[in-house]
Amino acid sequence: MITEIEQRLASRDDLILKVQQTVAETLGDTLPISMAVRFDSRLARSSLQVYDLRTVPAIRDGIPAEVSHVHFRSNLSSVAPLSVAQIEALTCTGRDLLPG
């Protein structure tokens, strides 16, 4: 999958580097093992869920300017994903982000 993304980014070396950095940071110590696992695009498409950003638990206000590099994880178990109808009602830009 990474190779496919890199091919689509063709001449954008800056974006290819960003993809590689994001993958490395996300997978961390599991990177070597994960690179050997085959990506199942059918499974990914069938289990894809889209959320309204406004409903995702997050730190939205009150972070002092002197605080940086804050990381957090949101538990989505109590947040409902958007329905197919809600996804179809997204703006063109929003729909363009979804797989074909």
N, C-alpha and C positions, 0 to 999 in steps of 0.2 A: 504494500500500500504506500509506503514511504517513497518508493521508486516512482510509482505512478504520480504521486503529488509533485515530486521533483521534476518529472517530465513535463507536467502541465505548467510549471513555473518557468520552464526553459531558461530564458536569459535573465531571470531575476535572482541573481546570486544572493542578494540580501534576504529575500524571502526563503530561499532554500536553506540558508544558514539558520534562519529563525525557526523553520520547521525542525531541523536537526537538533537545535538547542532545546526546543520545547519537548520533543520526544525524549531526549536524553534526561532532561530535568524531571519529566513526568515518570519515566520508568526507573530512574535511579539505579540502584544495585541490580535490579532485575533486567536491565537492558540486554545483556548477552543472551539470556534465556528467552526473553520476549522476542528478540529478532529472529529466533528459530521457529516461532509460532506463525502459522499461516493465518492471514486475515480472511474471515468469512464475510464477504460483502452482503450476501443474501441474509444471513443472520443479523448483521448490523442494521440493514434496512428494515427488517421485520420487527426489530425491537427498538427502533429509534423513537425517542420521545422528545417533544419540544415543549418548553416551559415559557410562561410569561415571566420575563425577568423581574417584574414588579412583585411577583409572588414568591420568589426564591429568597430564603432567609439570607441576609447579608449585613455587613457593617456598612451603613449608608451615611451616617453623620457622626460628627464628633471626634474625628481623628485629628489630633493636633498636628500642625505643620512640621513639628520636630520629629514626628514618628514616621518611619519609612519601612519599606519592605515587609509590610504586614501580609501574612498569609492566613487563609482560613478555608474551611471546607463546609459546605452547606449540606445538611441532611434533607433530602427531598421526599422522604417517606410520607410526610403529611401535606405535600404539595401535589395537586392534580396536574397532569400534563394537559396540554391543549388537545382538543378533539380534532378530528380530521376537518370538520367544518370550520373550526376556528383557525386552523392552519391555512385552509384554502382562502379564508377572508383576509389573510395578511397582505400587506402592501406588496407590490412587485418585488421590491428589494428583499423583503422577508422571504417570499416564495423562492426567490433565486438562490437563497442559501440552502434550500432543501435539496436532497438528492433527486435526480430525475427518475 
